[in-house]
């Protein structure tokens, strides 16, 4: 294990509404803390954050911060990434149970055995993985730069791409490179219903479908634009279209609606029967204002990494970041 759960029970607070928000601001100032939040967090958390972005942007923001404490409102691997890049700073995650199905799909022991079966391969790991897997990798990528990272590797080198097989397959198609893919998926993106999606497309023939490359190919094949979370946001801002169906985690719609209030945005539906609900990550939604307050108040739960693992993981992360 690379994390330590706080022994202190996070007490329920008597503060509510604006008082809770005001006290978070007070504690943030006292702790010299910065709040980083992913696009998939609840709107009220995004509104409180000092910086909101996708995995690549958040990694860069964590690397540049001068704060003593980083309160990371996202999931576990993201907070670990912040700690990898900031070993001297305290990194807090409001709820340590905020994990990631994709990261969990690559247990370190099994991943190590997989690498032993494929010697002499360059190992490219998607940032959605544990610190241990990052430490076993040669270079990290995000959905924003996965194609560029693979293209940076000499054509005569064999490449392993982990852990998301759908992102890996997409990179394979774009680059023409043959990749050895780890068999992992994001439960949120694979749960988007193609049948309900086609129904929506028929109901809104004037809408453009935009999709994250963690989606299966049968969804990407229907898309007008495929890209990372930030790429999808930029697309709705710059494209002349006025209606979009968005095939990724529904939390991004908050920032999209702020950016283009005059455009119609429709969340791609999940597979759940008798429901038109959008695809949502249950782990992302574990973070709350109350848990943010408790984390700042007690300085827990804190991300703790073994230095050997952290240093090796930083090496692979820095290689990505050095690409620009």
matplotlib code that plots the C-alpha trace (Angstrom):
import matplotlib.pyplot as plt

x = [0.0, 1.2, -1.3, -2.1, -5.6, -6.1, -6.9, -8.8, -12.5, -13.6, -16.3, -19.6, -19.6, -22.3, -21.5, -23.8, -24.1, -22.1, -20.6, -19.0, -17.6, -16.3, -14.5, -12.9, -11.5, -10.3, -8.6, -7.1, -5.4, -4.2, -2.7, -1.3, -3.2, -4.2, -7.4, -7.1, -10.2, -10.9, -13.7, -15.6, -16.1, -19.4, -20.1, -19.8, -16.3, -15.3, -16.5, -14.4, -11.2, -8.2, -7.7, -9.9, -8.6, -8.0, -5.3, -2.5, -3.4, -3.7, -0.3, 1.2, -0.7, 0.6, 4.1, 4.0, 2.3, 4.1, 1.5, 2.5, -0.6, -2.4, -6.0, -6.7, -10.4, -10.3, -9.4, -6.6, -4.1, -4.4, -3.5, -0.6, 0.6, 0.6, 2.6, 5.1, 5.8, 5.8, 7.5, 8.0, 4.4, 1.4, -1.1, -4.6, -7.4, -10.9, -11.9, -9.2, -11.9, -12.1, -10.4, -10.4, -11.7, -9.1, -6.2, -7.5, -7.5, -3.7, -2.6, 1.2, 2.1, 0.2, 1.6, 5.2, 4.6, 3.1, 6.2, 8.5, 6.6, 7.4, 11.1, 12.7, 9.4, 9.1, 6.4, 3.9, 1.4, -1.7, -1.7, -4.8, -2.7, -1.1, 2.2, 3.7, 2.7, 4.1, 7.3, 7.5, 6.9, 9.3, 7.0, 3.5, 0.9, -2.5, -5.4, -4.3, -0.8, -0.9, -0.5, 2.4, 4.1, 3.9, 5.1, 8.1, 9.3, 11.6, 9.6, 11.8, 11.0, 8.2, 5.7, 3.4, 0.5, -1.4, -3.8, -6.7, -7.1, -9.6, -7.3, -4.5, -6.4, -7.3, -3.6, -2.8, -5.3, -4.0, -0.3, -0.3, 2.0, 1.4, 1.1, 0.8, -2.3, -3.0, -6.6, -8.0, -11.0, -12.8, -16.1, -17.7, -16.8, -17.6, -21.0, -22.2, -25.0, -24.6, -28.3, -29.4, -26.7, -28.0, -31.5, -30.3, -28.5, -31.7, -33.7, -31.1, -29.8, -28.3, -26.2, -22.5, -21.2, -18.0, -16.3, -13.4, -11.0, -11.6, -14.9, -15.0, -14.4, -18.1, -18.8, -15.7, -16.6, -19.8, -18.1, -17.5, -14.6, -12.5, -10.4, -9.4, -11.7, -10.0, -10.2, -13.9, -14.4, -12.3, -14.3, -17.7, -16.2, -14.7, -16.9, -19.7, -22.2, -24.9, -25.8, -23.5, -23.9, -21.1, -19.8, -17.7, -18.3, -21.1, -19.2, -17.6, -21.0, -20.7, -17.7, -19.1, -22.4, -20.4, -18.3, -21.1, -24.4, -26.1, -25.4, -27.3, -25.3, -26.7, -25.0, -24.5, -26.7, -25.4, -26.6, -28.8, -32.3, -35.2, -32.8, -31.5, -28.9, -25.5, -22.4, -21.0, -17.9, -19.1, -15.5, -15.3, -18.5, -17.2, -15.6, -17.8, -17.5, -17.7, -14.9, -12.8, -13.4, -12.4, -9.2, -8.1, -9.0, -7.1, -4.5, -5.8, -6.2, -2.7, -1.1, 2.2, 4.5, 7.6, 10.5, 11.8, 8.4, 7.9, 11.3, 10.9, 7.4, 8.6, 11.2, 8.5, 6.2, 9.0, 9.8, 6.2, 6.3, 9.6, 7.9, 6.1]
y = [0.0, 3.5, 5.5, 5.9, 6.5, 8.9, 7.4, 10.6, 10.3, 13.2, 14.8, 16.0, 19.8, 22.0, 24.5, 24.6, 26.4, 29.6, 29.2, 25.9, 27.5, 30.5, 28.2, 26.3, 29.6, 30.4, 27.1, 27.2, 30.5, 29.3, 26.2, 28.0, 25.4, 25.2, 23.4, 21.4, 19.8, 17.6, 18.5, 15.4, 16.8, 18.2, 21.7, 23.2, 21.7, 23.1, 26.5, 26.4, 25.2, 27.4, 25.4, 23.0, 20.8, 17.4, 15.1, 16.7, 20.3, 19.2, 17.5, 20.7, 22.8, 20.6, 20.9, 24.7, 25.4, 27.2, 26.1, 24.1, 21.9, 20.5, 19.6, 17.4, 16.9, 14.1, 10.4, 8.5, 8.3, 12.0, 12.9, 10.4, 12.2, 15.5, 13.9, 12.3, 15.8, 17.4, 15.2, 18.0, 19.2, 17.7, 16.3, 15.6, 13.7, 14.4, 10.7, 8.0, 5.7, 7.8, 5.3, 4.5, 1.4, 1.8, 2.1, -0.9, -2.9, -3.0, -4.5, -3.9, -7.6, -8.7, -5.7, -6.7, -10.3, -8.9, -6.8, -9.9, -11.6, -8.7, -7.8, -5.1, -3.1, 0.6, 0.9, 3.7, 4.0, 6.2, 8.5, 6.7, 4.1, 3.6, 5.1, 1.5, 1.1, 4.5, 3.4, 0.4, 2.5, 4.3, 7.2, 8.4, 9.9, 11.4, 11.3, 14.8, 13.7, 9.9, 10.1, 12.4, 10.3, 7.2, 9.1, 10.2, 6.6, 5.3, 3.3, 0.2, -0.1, -2.4, -0.6, -1.7, 0.6, 0.3, 0.2, 1.4, -0.8, 1.5, 4.5, 2.3, 1.0, 4.6, 5.6, 2.5, 3.6, 7.2, 6.4, 3.2, 1.7, -1.8, -1.7, -4.5, -3.5, -4.2, -5.3, -2.5, -0.2, 2.7, 1.5, 4.9, 5.1, 1.5, 1.9, 4.5, 2.8, 2.7, 1.9, 4.9, 7.0, 6.2, 7.0, 10.4, 11.0, 10.1, 12.5, 15.3, 14.9, 18.4, 17.5, 16.6, 13.7, 14.3, 11.4, 10.7, 8.1, 5.8, 5.0, 1.7, 1.9, 1.5, 4.8, 6.6, 5.5, 7.5, 10.6, 13.9, 14.7, 12.5, 14.0, 14.4, 16.1, 19.5, 18.9, 18.2, 21.5, 23.4, 21.8, 23.0, 26.5, 26.8, 24.7, 26.6, 23.9, 24.7, 21.3, 18.5, 15.1, 14.5, 11.0, 11.2, 11.6, 14.0, 16.3, 18.1, 19.6, 22.1, 23.8, 23.4, 25.1, 28.0, 28.3, 28.1, 29.0, 29.6, 26.1, 22.8, 20.1, 16.6, 14.0, 10.6, 8.1, 5.1, 1.6, 1.5, 0.2, 2.7, 5.6, 8.4, 9.4, 10.4, 8.3, 9.3, 8.1, 7.1, 7.5, 11.2, 11.9, 10.7, 14.0, 16.6, 20.0, 18.5, 16.1, 19.0, 21.0, 18.0, 17.4, 21.0, 21.0, 17.9, 17.6, 14.1, 11.9, 12.4, 10.7, 9.0, 7.3, 5.1, 7.2, 4.5, 4.2, 8.0, 8.7, 6.1, 7.3, 10.9, 9.9, 8.5, 11.5, 14.0, 12.3, 13.1, 16.6, 17.3, 16.6, 20.0]
z = [0.0, -0.8, 1.3, 4.9, 6.0, 8.8, 12.2, 13.1, 12.3, 10.2, 12.4, 11.0, 10.9, 12.1, 9.4, 6.4, 3.1, 2.9, 6.4, 5.3, 2.1, 4.2, 6.6, 3.8, 2.5, 6.0, 6.4, 3.0, 3.8, 7.2, 5.7, 2.6, 0.6, -3.1, -4.2, -7.4, -8.9, -11.9, -14.4, -13.2, -9.6, -8.4, -9.6, -6.0, -5.7, -9.1, -8.1, -4.9, -6.6, -7.5, -10.6, -12.6, -15.4, -16.9, -15.8, -17.8, -16.8, -13.1, -13.2, -14.5, -11.9, -9.1, -10.5, -10.5, -7.2, -4.4, -1.7, 1.3, 1.0, -2.0, -1.5, -4.5, -5.4, -7.8, -7.5, -5.9, -8.8, -9.4, -5.8, -6.0, -9.2, -7.3, -4.5, -7.0, -8.3, -4.9, -2.4, 0.2, 0.2, 2.0, -0.5, 0.8, -0.8, 0.8, 0.6, 0.2, -1.2, -4.3, -6.4, -10.1, -11.9, -14.6, -12.2, -10.3, -13.5, -13.4, -10.1, -9.7, -9.2, -12.3, -14.3, -13.3, -14.4, -17.7, -18.3, -17.7, -20.5, -22.9, -22.4, -24.5, -24.8, -24.1, -21.5, -22.0, -19.1, -19.1, -16.1, -14.8, -13.0, -9.6, -8.5, -8.5, -12.2, -13.0, -11.4, -13.7, -16.8, -19.1, -19.9, -18.8, -21.1, -20.8, -23.2, -24.3, -25.4, -25.8, -29.6, -29.3, -26.6, -28.7, -31.8, -29.8, -29.5, -32.3, -34.8, -34.4, -30.7, -29.4, -27.2, -24.4, -23.7, -20.4, -18.8, -21.0, -24.0, -25.7, -25.5, -26.6, -29.6, -30.6, -30.4, -32.5, -35.2, -35.3, -35.2, -37.2, -34.5, -33.3, -29.5, -27.0, -25.0, -21.3, -20.9, -18.8, -19.2, -17.5, -16.2, -16.9, -20.5, -21.4, -19.7, -22.2, -24.1, -27.9, -28.4, -26.4, -28.0, -31.5, -30.4, -29.2, -32.5, -34.4, -32.1, -32.6, -36.1, -35.9, -32.9, -33.2, -31.1, -29.3, -27.4, -25.1, -26.4, -23.4, -25.0, -27.1, -30.8, -31.7, -30.0, -31.4, -34.9, -34.6, -33.2, -35.0, -32.6, -30.4, -27.7, -24.1, -21.6, -22.2, -26.0, -25.8, -23.9, -26.4, -29.3, -28.0, -27.6, -31.0, -33.3, -35.1, -34.1, -31.6, -30.3, -29.0, -27.5, -25.0, -24.5, -21.4, -17.6, -17.0, -14.7, -17.7, -18.6, -15.8, -17.3, -20.8, -19.9, -18.3, -21.4, -24.0, -22.3, -25.7, -26.9, -26.2, -24.5, -24.1, -21.9, -23.5, -21.5, -19.5, -19.9, -16.8, -17.6, -17.6, -17.2, -19.3, -16.7, -17.9, -17.3, -13.9, -12.0, -8.5, -7.2, -8.3, -6.5, -3.2, -2.5, -0.8, 0.7, 4.2, 3.5, 2.0, 5.2, 7.4, 5.3, 5.7, 9.4, 10.3, 7.6, 6.7, 4.7, 3.4, 0.4, 1.5, -1.0, -0.6, -1.8, -4.1, -5.8, -5.9, -7.5, -10.2, -10.9, -11.1, -13.7, -16.1, -15.4, -16.1, -19.4, -20.4, -19.2, -21.0, -24.3, -23.7]

ax = plt.figure().add_subplot(projection="3d")
ax.plot(x, y, z, "-o")
ax.set_aspect("equal")
plt.show()
